[in-house]
C-alpha cells in the first residue's frame, strides 16, 4: 500500500483556529489608528508652530517690518504659511516681547479623555 503524505483535516482546522485567535488579539491595536494619527498630527502641528515662531523671531529681530508681531499665543498662527486648520485651537495667553512662554494646542480630532489631547509648544514674544 502506498504511503500518503499531507495534512489531516484536524490539523488544518487547528491552524485556522490559531490564526483566528491571533487576529482577534491583534485587532484592537489596529482599530484605534485614527486616534493615534490625530495625536501624531497634533504634535506635528505644534512642532511646526514652534518652528515658525523661531523663524519669525529671527526675521523680526533683524528687520522690524519682516515677520509678524507675537504678543499672544494665538498670534503664532499668523506666522505660518496659510491658515491653521479649523480642527486646531491655540489657547490664548499673553507673551512678553523677548521672553519665551508655553502655549497649548488642542484638536477636535483627538478625544478629550486622551492623555495627548493637548500639546504644548514654545513661543517667544516679539514686537
FIBA-886837 format. One record per atom (N, C-alpha, C): residue number from 1; chain; x, y negated, z; residue in one letter. Coordinates in nm, 2 decimals, decimal comma. Layout:
BEGIN
<r NUM 'A' <X Y Z> 'a'>
...
% end
This chain:
BEGIN
<r 1 'A' <0,08 0,12 0,00> 'x'>
<r 1 'A' <0,00 0,00 0,00> 'x'>
<r 1 'A' <0,09 -0,13 0,00> 'x'>
<r 2 'A' <0,05 -0,23 -0,07> 'x'>
<r 2 'A' <0,12 -0,35 -0,09> 'x'>
<r 2 'A' <0,10 -0,44 0,03> 'x'>
<r 3 'A' <0,21 -0,50 0,08> 'x'>
<r 3 'A' <0,20 -0,60 0,19> 'x'>
<r 3 'A' <0,15 -0,73 0,14> 'x'>
<r 4 'A' <0,06 -0,79 0,21> 'x'>
<r 4 'A' <0,01 -0,92 0,17> 'x'>
<r 4 'A' <0,07 -1,03 0,26> 'x'>
<r 5 'A' <0,10 -1,14 0,20> 'x'>
<r 5 'A' <0,15 -1,25 0,28> 'x'>
<r 5 'A' <0,06 -1,37 0,27> 'x'>
<r 6 'A' <0,07 -1,46 0,37> 'x'>
<r 6 'A' <-0,01 -1,58 0,37> 'x'>
<r 6 'A' <-0,07 -1,61 0,51> 'x'>
<r 7 'A' <-0,15 -1,71 0,51> 'x'>
<r 7 'A' <-0,21 -1,74 0,64> 'x'>
<r 7 'A' <-0,35 -1,68 0,66> 'x'>
<r 8 'A' <-0,38 -1,65 0,78> 'x'>
<r 8 'A' <-0,52 -1,60 0,80> 'x'>
<r 8 'A' <-0,61 -1,71 0,82> 'x'>
<r 9 'A' <-0,74 -1,69 0,81> 'x'>
<r 9 'A' <-0,84 -1,79 0,83> 'x'>
<r 9 'A' <-0,83 -1,86 0,96> 'x'>
<r 10 'A' <-0,81 -1,78 1,07> 'x'>
<r 10 'A' <-0,80 -1,83 1,20> 'x'>
<r 10 'A' <-0,68 -1,93 1,21> 'x'>
<r 11 'A' <-0,57 -1,89 1,15> 'x'>
<r 11 'A' <-0,45 -1,98 1,16> 'x'>
<r 11 'A' <-0,48 -2,12 1,09> 'x'>
<r 12 'A' <-0,55 -2,11 0,98> 'x'>
<r 12 'A' <-0,59 -2,24 0,91> 'x'>
<r 12 'A' <-0,68 -2,32 0,99> 'x'>
<r 13 'A' <-0,78 -2,26 1,05> 'x'>
<r 13 'A' <-0,88 -2,33 1,13> 'x'>
<r 13 'A' <-0,81 -2,39 1,25> 'x'>
<r 14 'A' <-0,72 -2,32 1,31> 'x'>
<r 14 'A' <-0,64 -2,38 1,43> 'x'>
<r 14 'A' <-0,56 -2,50 1,39> 'x'>
<r 15 'A' <-0,50 -2,50 1,27> 'x'>
<r 15 'A' <-0,42 -2,61 1,22> 'x'>
<r 15 'A' <-0,51 -2,73 1,20> 'x'>
<r 16 'A' <-0,63 -2,71 1,14> 'x'>
<r 16 'A' <-0,72 -2,82 1,12> 'x'>
<r 16 'A' <-0,77 -2,88 1,25> 'x'>
<r 17 'A' <-0,80 -2,79 1,35> 'x'>
<r 17 'A' <-0,84 -2,84 1,48> 'x'>
<r 17 'A' <-0,73 -2,93 1,54> 'x'>
<r 18 'A' <-0,61 -2,88 1,54> 'x'>
<r 18 'A' <-0,50 -2,96 1,59> 'x'>
<r 18 'A' <-0,48 -3,09 1,52> 'x'>
<r 19 'A' <-0,49 -3,09 1,39> 'x'>
<r 19 'A' <-0,48 -3,22 1,32> 'x'>
<r 19 'A' <-0,60 -3,32 1,36> 'x'>
<r 20 'A' <-0,71 -3,26 1,38> 'x'>
<r 20 'A' <-0,83 -3,34 1,42> 'x'>
<r 20 'A' <-0,81 -3,40 1,56> 'x'>
<r 21 'A' <-0,75 -3,33 1,65> 'x'>
<r 21 'A' <-0,72 -3,38 1,78> 'x'>
<r 21 'A' <-0,62 -3,49 1,78> 'x'>
<r 22 'A' <-0,51 -3,47 1,70> 'x'>
<r 22 'A' <-0,41 -3,57 1,68> 'x'>
<r 22 'A' <-0,47 -3,70 1,62> 'x'>
<r 23 'A' <-0,55 -3,68 1,52> 'x'>
<r 23 'A' <-0,61 -3,80 1,46> 'x'>
<r 23 'A' <-0,70 -3,88 1,55> 'x'>
<r 24 'A' <-0,78 -3,80 1,64> 'x'>
<r 24 'A' <-0,87 -3,87 1,74> 'x'>
<r 24 'A' <-0,78 -3,94 1,84> 'x'>
<r 25 'A' <-0,67 -3,89 1,87> 'x'>
<r 25 'A' <-0,58 -3,95 1,97> 'x'>
<r 25 'A' <-0,52 -4,08 1,92> 'x'>
<r 26 'A' <-0,48 -4,08 1,79> 'x'>
<r 26 'A' <-0,41 -4,19 1,73> 'x'>
<r 26 'A' <-0,51 -4,30 1,69> 'x'>
<r 27 'A' <-0,64 -4,27 1,67> 'x'>
<r 27 'A' <-0,74 -4,36 1,61> 'x'>
<r 27 'A' <-0,75 -4,49 1,69> 'x'>
<r 28 'A' <-0,76 -4,49 1,83> 'x'>
<r 28 'A' <-0,78 -4,62 1,90> 'x'>
<r 28 'A' <-0,66 -4,71 1,88> 'x'>
<r 29 'A' <-0,55 -4,67 1,85> 'x'>
<r 29 'A' <-0,43 -4,76 1,83> 'x'>
<r 29 'A' <-0,45 -4,84 1,70> 'x'>
<r 30 'A' <-0,52 -4,78 1,60> 'x'>
<r 30 'A' <-0,53 -4,85 1,47> 'x'>
<r 30 'A' <-0,67 -4,92 1,46> 'x'>
<r 31 'A' <-0,76 -4,90 1,55> 'x'>
<r 31 'A' <-0,89 -4,97 1,54> 'x'>
<r 31 'A' <-0,88 -5,11 1,57> 'x'>
<r 32 'A' <-0,79 -5,15 1,67> 'x'>
<r 32 'A' <-0,78 -5,29 1,71> 'x'>
<r 32 'A' <-0,67 -5,37 1,64> 'x'>
<r 33 'A' <-0,64 -5,34 1,51> 'x'>
<r 33 'A' <-0,54 -5,41 1,44> 'x'>
<r 33 'A' <-0,57 -5,55 1,41> 'x'>
<r 34 'A' <-0,70 -5,58 1,40> 'x'>
<r 34 'A' <-0,74 -5,72 1,37> 'x'>
<r 34 'A' <-0,70 -5,81 1,48> 'x'>
<r 35 'A' <-0,72 -5,77 1,61> 'x'>
<r 35 'A' <-0,68 -5,85 1,72> 'x'>
<r 35 'A' <-0,53 -5,87 1,73> 'x'>
<r 36 'A' <-0,46 -5,76 1,70> 'x'>
<r 36 'A' <-0,31 -5,77 1,70> 'x'>
<r 36 'A' <-0,26 -5,87 1,60> 'x'>
<r 37 'A' <-0,32 -5,86 1,48> 'x'>
<r 37 'A' <-0,29 -5,95 1,37> 'x'>
<r 37 'A' <-0,32 -6,10 1,40> 'x'>
<r 38 'A' <-0,43 -6,12 1,47> 'x'>
<r 38 'A' <-0,47 -6,26 1,51> 'x'>
<r 38 'A' <-0,38 -6,31 1,61> 'x'>
<r 39 'A' <-0,33 -6,23 1,70> 'x'>
<r 39 'A' <-0,23 -6,27 1,81> 'x'>
<r 39 'A' <-0,10 -6,31 1,74> 'x'>
<r 40 'A' <-0,06 -6,22 1,65> 'x'>
<r 40 'A' <0,07 -6,25 1,58> 'x'>
<r 40 'A' <0,06 -6,38 1,50> 'x'>
<r 41 'A' <-0,06 -6,40 1,43> 'x'>
<r 41 'A' <-0,08 -6,53 1,36> 'x'>
<r 41 'A' <-0,07 -6,65 1,45> 'x'>
<r 42 'A' <-0,14 -6,63 1,57> 'x'>
<r 42 'A' <-0,14 -6,74 1,66> 'x'>
<r 42 'A' <0,00 -6,78 1,71> 'x'>
<r 43 'A' <0,08 -6,68 1,74> 'x'>
<r 43 'A' <0,22 -6,70 1,78> 'x'>
<r 43 'A' <0,30 -6,76 1,66> 'x'>
<r 44 'A' <0,27 -6,72 1,54> 'x'>
<r 44 'A' <0,34 -6,78 1,42> 'x'>
<r 44 'A' <0,31 -6,92 1,40> 'x'>
<r 45 'A' <0,18 -6,96 1,42> 'x'>
<r 45 'A' <0,14 -7,10 1,40> 'x'>
<r 45 'A' <0,20 -7,18 1,51> 'x'>
<r 46 'A' <0,21 -7,13 1,63> 'x'>
<r 46 'A' <0,27 -7,21 1,74> 'x'>
<r 46 'A' <0,42 -7,23 1,72> 'x'>
<r 47 'A' <0,48 -7,13 1,66> 'x'>
<r 47 'A' <0,62 -7,15 1,62> 'x'>
<r 47 'A' <0,64 -7,25 1,51> 'x'>
<r 48 'A' <0,55 -7,25 1,42> 'x'>
<r 48 'A' <0,55 -7,34 1,31> 'x'>
<r 48 'A' <0,53 -7,49 1,36> 'x'>
<r 49 'A' <0,44 -7,50 1,45> 'x'>
<r 49 'A' <0,41 -7,64 1,51> 'x'>
<r 49 'A' <0,53 -7,69 1,59> 'x'>
<r 50 'A' <0,60 -7,60 1,66> 'x'>
<r 50 'A' <0,72 -7,64 1,73> 'x'>
<r 50 'A' <0,83 -7,68 1,64> 'x'>
<r 51 'A' <0,85 -7,60 1,53> 'x'>
<r 51 'A' <0,95 -7,63 1,43> 'x'>
<r 51 'A' <0,92 -7,76 1,36> 'x'>
<r 52 'A' <0,79 -7,78 1,32> 'x'>
<r 52 'A' <0,75 -7,91 1,26> 'x'>
<r 52 'A' <0,78 -8,03 1,35> 'x'>
<r 53 'A' <0,75 -8,01 1,48> 'x'>
<r 53 'A' <0,78 -8,12 1,57> 'x'>
<r 53 'A' <0,93 -8,15 1,58> 'x'>
<r 54 'A' <1,01 -8,05 1,58> 'x'>
<r 54 'A' <1,16 -8,07 1,58> 'x'>
<r 54 'A' <1,20 -8,14 1,46> 'x'>
<r 55 'A' <1,16 -8,10 1,34> 'x'>
<r 55 'A' <1,19 -8,17 1,22> 'x'>
<r 55 'A' <1,14 -8,31 1,22> 'x'>
<r 56 'A' <1,02 -8,33 1,26> 'x'>
<r 56 'A' <0,96 -8,47 1,27> 'x'>
<r 56 'A' <1,04 -8,56 1,37> 'x'>
<r 57 'A' <1,08 -8,50 1,48> 'x'>
<r 57 'A' <1,15 -8,58 1,58> 'x'>
<r 57 'A' <1,29 -8,63 1,52> 'x'>
<r 58 'A' <1,35 -8,54 1,45> 'x'>
<r 58 'A' <1,48 -8,57 1,39> 'x'>
<r 58 'A' <1,46 -8,68 1,28> 'x'>
<r 59 'A' <1,36 -8,66 1,20> 'x'>
<r 59 'A' <1,34 -8,76 1,09> 'x'>
<r 59 'A' <1,30 -8,90 1,15> 'x'>
<r 60 'A' <1,21 -8,90 1,25> 'x'>
<r 60 'A' <1,16 -9,02 1,31> 'x'>
<r 60 'A' <1,27 -9,09 1,39> 'x'>
<r 61 'A' <1,36 -9,01 1,45> 'x'>
<r 61 'A' <1,47 -9,07 1,52> 'x'>
<r 61 'A' <1,57 -9,15 1,43> 'x'>
<r 62 'A' <1,59 -9,09 1,31> 'x'>
<r 62 'A' <1,68 -9,16 1,22> 'x'>
<r 62 'A' <1,62 -9,27 1,14> 'x'>
<r 63 'A' <1,49 -9,27 1,12> 'x'>
<r 63 'A' <1,42 -9,37 1,04> 'x'>
<r 63 'A' <1,28 -9,38 1,10> 'x'>
<r 64 'A' <1,25 -9,50 1,15> 'x'>
<r 64 'A' <1,12 -9,52 1,22> 'x'>
<r 64 'A' <1,00 -9,50 1,13> 'x'>
<r 65 'A' <1,01 -9,52 1,00> 'x'>
<r 65 'A' <0,90 -9,51 0,91> 'x'>
<r 65 'A' <0,88 -9,36 0,86> 'x'>
<r 66 'A' <0,98 -9,28 0,88> 'x'>
<r 66 'A' <0,97 -9,14 0,84> 'x'>
<r 66 'A' <0,89 -9,06 0,95> 'x'>
<r 67 'A' <0,82 -8,95 0,91> 'x'>
<r 67 'A' <0,75 -8,87 1,00> 'x'>
<r 67 'A' <0,63 -8,94 1,06> 'x'>
<r 68 'A' <0,58 -8,88 1,17> 'x'>
<r 68 'A' <0,46 -8,93 1,23> 'x'>
<r 68 'A' <0,49 -8,95 1,38> 'x'>
<r 69 'A' <0,43 -9,05 1,45> 'x'>
<r 69 'A' <0,45 -9,06 1,59> 'x'>
<r 69 'A' <0,38 -8,95 1,67> 'x'>
<r 70 'A' <0,44 -8,90 1,77> 'x'>
<r 70 'A' <0,38 -8,80 1,86> 'x'>
<r 70 'A' <0,37 -8,85 2,00> 'x'>
<r 71 'A' <0,24 -8,88 2,04> 'x'>
<r 71 'A' <0,21 -8,93 2,18> 'x'>
<r 71 'A' <0,12 -8,83 2,25> 'x'>
<r 72 'A' <0,07 -8,73 2,18> 'x'>
<r 72 'A' <-0,02 -8,63 2,23> 'x'>
<r 72 'A' <0,01 -8,49 2,17> 'x'>
<r 73 'A' <-0,02 -8,39 2,23> 'x'>
<r 73 'A' <0,00 -8,25 2,17> 'x'>
<r 73 'A' <-0,07 -8,24 2,04> 'x'>
<r 74 'A' <-0,19 -8,29 2,03> 'x'>
<r 74 'A' <-0,27 -8,28 1,91> 'x'>
<r 74 'A' <-0,21 -8,35 1,79> 'x'>
<r 75 'A' <-0,12 -8,45 1,82> 'x'>
<r 75 'A' <-0,06 -8,52 1,71> 'x'>
<r 75 'A' <0,03 -8,44 1,62> 'x'>
<r 76 'A' <0,08 -8,32 1,68> 'x'>
<r 76 'A' <0,17 -8,24 1,61> 'x'>
<r 76 'A' <0,11 -8,18 1,48> 'x'>
<r 77 'A' <-0,02 -8,16 1,48> 'x'>
<r 77 'A' <-0,09 -8,11 1,37> 'x'>
<r 77 'A' <-0,07 -8,20 1,24> 'x'>
<r 78 'A' <-0,04 -8,33 1,27> 'x'>
<r 78 'A' <-0,02 -8,42 1,16> 'x'>
<r 78 'A' <0,12 -8,41 1,10> 'x'>
<r 79 'A' <0,21 -8,34 1,17> 'x'>
<r 79 'A' <0,35 -8,32 1,13> 'x'>
<r 79 'A' <0,37 -8,20 1,03> 'x'>
<r 80 'A' <0,26 -8,12 1,02> 'x'>
<r 80 'A' <0,28 -8,00 0,93> 'x'>
<r 80 'A' <0,22 -8,04 0,79> 'x'>
<r 81 'A' <0,26 -7,96 0,69> 'x'>
<r 81 'A' <0,21 -7,98 0,56> 'x'>
<r 81 'A' <0,06 -7,92 0,56> 'x'>
<r 82 'A' <-0,03 -8,00 0,50> 'x'>
<r 82 'A' <-0,17 -7,95 0,50> 'x'>
<r 82 'A' <-0,23 -7,97 0,64> 'x'>
<r 83 'A' <-0,34 -7,91 0,66> 'x'>
<r 83 'A' <-0,41 -7,93 0,79> 'x'>
<r 83 'A' <-0,41 -7,80 0,87> 'x'>
<r 84 'A' <-0,42 -7,81 0,99> 'x'>
<r 84 'A' <-0,43 -7,70 1,08> 'x'>
<r 84 'A' <-0,56 -7,63 1,06> 'x'>
<r 85 'A' <-0,56 -7,50 1,04> 'x'>
<r 85 'A' <-0,68 -7,42 1,01> 'x'>
<r 85 'A' <-0,78 -7,44 1,12> 'x'>
<r 86 'A' <-0,91 -7,43 1,08> 'x'>
<r 86 'A' <-1,02 -7,46 1,17> 'x'>
<r 86 'A' <-1,02 -7,36 1,29> 'x'>
<r 87 'A' <-0,97 -7,24 1,28> 'x'>
<r 87 'A' <-0,98 -7,15 1,39> 'x'>
<r 87 'A' <-0,88 -7,18 1,50> 'x'>
<r 88 'A' <-0,79 -7,27 1,48> 'x'>
<r 88 'A' <-0,69 -7,31 1,58> 'x'>
<r 88 'A' <-0,72 -7,44 1,65> 'x'>
<r 89 'A' <-0,69 -7,45 1,78> 'x'>
<r 89 'A' <-0,72 -7,57 1,85> 'x'>
<r 89 'A' <-0,60 -7,60 1,94> 'x'>
<r 90 'A' <-0,56 -7,72 1,94> 'x'>
<r 90 'A' <-0,45 -7,76 2,03> 'x'>
<r 90 'A' <-0,51 -7,84 2,15> 'x'>
<r 91 'A' <-0,48 -7,80 2,27> 'x'>
<r 91 'A' <-0,53 -7,87 2,39> 'x'>
<r 91 'A' <-0,46 -8,00 2,40> 'x'>
<r 92 'A' <-0,54 -8,11 2,41> 'x'>
<r 92 'A' <-0,48 -8,24 2,42> 'x'>
<r 92 'A' <-0,41 -8,26 2,55> 'x'>
<r 93 'A' <-0,29 -8,32 2,54> 'x'>
<r 93 'A' <-0,21 -8,35 2,66> 'x'>
<r 93 'A' <-0,11 -8,46 2,62> 'x'>
<r 94 'A' <-0,10 -8,56 2,70> 'x'>
<r 94 'A' <-0,01 -8,67 2,67> 'x'>
<r 94 'A' <0,14 -8,63 2,67> 'x'>
<r 95 'A' <0,22 -8,68 2,58> 'x'>
<r 95 'A' <0,36 -8,65 2,57> 'x'>
<r 95 'A' <0,43 -8,79 2,57> 'x'>
<r 96 'A' <0,53 -8,81 2,66> 'x'>
<r 96 'A' <0,60 -8,93 2,67> 'x'>
<r 96 'A' <0,71 -8,93 2,57> 'x'>
<r 97 'A' <0,73 -9,04 2,50> 'x'>
<r 97 'A' <0,84 -9,05 2,40> 'x'>
<r 97 'A' <0,97 -9,02 2,45> 'x'>
<r 98 'A' <1,04 -8,93 2,38> 'x'>
<r 98 'A' <1,18 -8,89 2,42> 'x'>
<r 98 'A' <1,18 -8,77 2,52> 'x'>
<r 99 'A' <1,07 -8,73 2,57> 'x'>
<r 99 'A' <1,06 -8,62 2,66> 'x'>
<r 99 'A' <0,98 -8,50 2,60> 'x'>
<r 100 'A' <1,02 -8,38 2,64> 'x'>
<r 100 'A' <0,95 -8,26 2,59> 'x'>
<r 100 'A' <0,84 -8,22 2,69> 'x'>
<r 101 'A' <0,74 -8,16 2,63> 'x'>
<r 101 'A' <0,63 -8,10 2,71> 'x'>
<r 101 'A' <0,58 -7,98 2,65> 'x'>
<r 102 'A' <0,50 -7,90 2,72> 'x'>
<r 102 'A' <0,44 -7,78 2,67> 'x'>
<r 102 'A' <0,30 -7,81 2,63> 'x'>
<r 103 'A' <0,26 -7,75 2,52> 'x'>
<r 103 'A' <0,13 -7,77 2,46> 'x'>
<r 103 'A' <0,07 -7,63 2,45> 'x'>
<r 104 'A' <-0,06 -7,62 2,45> 'x'>
<r 104 'A' <-0,13 -7,49 2,43> 'x'>
<r 104 'A' <-0,21 -7,49 2,30> 'x'>
<r 105 'A' <-0,19 -7,37 2,24> 'x'>
<r 105 'A' <-0,26 -7,35 2,11> 'x'>
<r 105 'A' <-0,35 -7,23 2,13> 'x'>
<r 106 'A' <-0,48 -7,24 2,09> 'x'>
<r 106 'A' <-0,57 -7,13 2,10> 'x'>
<r 106 'A' <-0,63 -7,10 1,97> 'x'>
<r 107 'A' <-0,69 -6,98 1,95> 'x'>
<r 107 'A' <-0,76 -6,94 1,83> 'x'>
<r 107 'A' <-0,89 -6,88 1,86> 'x'>
<r 108 'A' <-0,99 -6,91 1,77> 'x'>
<r 108 'A' <-1,12 -6,84 1,79> 'x'>
<r 108 'A' <-1,12 -6,70 1,74> 'x'>
<r 109 'A' <-1,01 -6,66 1,67> 'x'>
<r 109 'A' <-1,00 -6,52 1,62> 'x'>
<r 109 'A' <-0,95 -6,42 1,73> 'x'>
<r 110 'A' <-0,89 -6,48 1,84> 'x'>
<r 110 'A' <-0,84 -6,40 1,95> 'x'>
<r 110 'A' <-0,94 -6,40 2,06> 'x'>
<r 111 'A' <-0,97 -6,28 2,11> 'x'>
<r 111 'A' <-1,06 -6,27 2,22> 'x'>
<r 111 'A' <-1,01 -6,35 2,35> 'x'>
<r 112 'A' <-1,10 -6,42 2,41> 'x'>
<r 112 'A' <-1,07 -6,50 2,53> 'x'>
<r 112 'A' <-1,02 -6,41 2,64> 'x'>
<r 113 'A' <-1,05 -6,28 2,64> 'x'>
<r 113 'A' <-1,01 -6,19 2,75> 'x'>
<r 113 'A' <-0,87 -6,14 2,72> 'x'>
<r 114 'A' <-0,82 -6,16 2,60> 'x'>
<r 114 'A' <-0,68 -6,11 2,57> 'x'>
<r 114 'A' <-0,58 -6,19 2,65> 'x'>
<r 115 'A' <-0,47 -6,12 2,69> 'x'>
<r 115 'A' <-0,36 -6,19 2,76> 'x'>
<r 115 'A' <-0,29 -6,29 2,67> 'x'>
<r 116 'A' <-0,30 -6,28 2,54> 'x'>
<r 116 'A' <-0,24 -6,37 2,45> 'x'>
<r 116 'A' <-0,34 -6,46 2,38> 'x'>
<r 117 'A' <-0,45 -6,49 2,45> 'x'>
<r 117 'A' <-0,55 -6,58 2,39> 'x'>
<r 117 'A' <-0,50 -6,72 2,38> 'x'>
<r 118 'A' <-0,40 -6,76 2,45> 'x'>
<r 118 'A' <-0,34 -6,90 2,44> 'x'>
<r 118 'A' <-0,19 -6,89 2,44> 'x'>
<r 119 'A' <-0,13 -6,96 2,35> 'x'>
<r 119 'A' <0,01 -6,96 2,33> 'x'>
<r 119 'A' <0,07 -7,10 2,36> 'x'>
<r 120 'A' <0,18 -7,11 2,43> 'x'>
<r 120 'A' <0,24 -7,24 2,45> 'x'>
<r 120 'A' <0,35 -7,27 2,35> 'x'>
<r 121 'A' <0,37 -7,39 2,32> 'x'>
<r 121 'A' <0,48 -7,43 2,23> 'x'>
<r 121 'A' <0,53 -7,57 2,28> 'x'>
<r 122 'A' <0,66 -7,60 2,25> 'x'>
<r 122 'A' <0,72 -7,72 2,30> 'x'>
<r 122 'A' <0,71 -7,84 2,20> 'x'>
<r 123 'A' <0,68 -7,95 2,25> 'x'>
<r 123 'A' <0,66 -8,08 2,17> 'x'>
<r 123 'A' <0,75 -8,18 2,24> 'x'>
<r 124 'A' <0,82 -8,26 2,15> 'x'>
<r 124 'A' <0,89 -8,38 2,20> 'x'>
<r 124 'A' <0,83 -8,50 2,15> 'x'>
<r 125 'A' <0,79 -8,59 2,24> 'x'>
<r 125 'A' <0,73 -8,72 2,20> 'x'>
<r 125 'A' <0,82 -8,81 2,13> 'x'>
<r 126 'A' <0,76 -8,89 2,03> 'x'>
<r 126 'A' <0,84 -8,98 1,96> 'x'>
<r 126 'A' <0,75 -9,10 1,91> 'x'>
<r 127 'A' <0,80 -9,22 1,92> 'x'>
<r 127 'A' <0,72 -9,34 1,88> 'x'>
<r 127 'A' <0,74 -9,36 1,73> 'x'>
% end
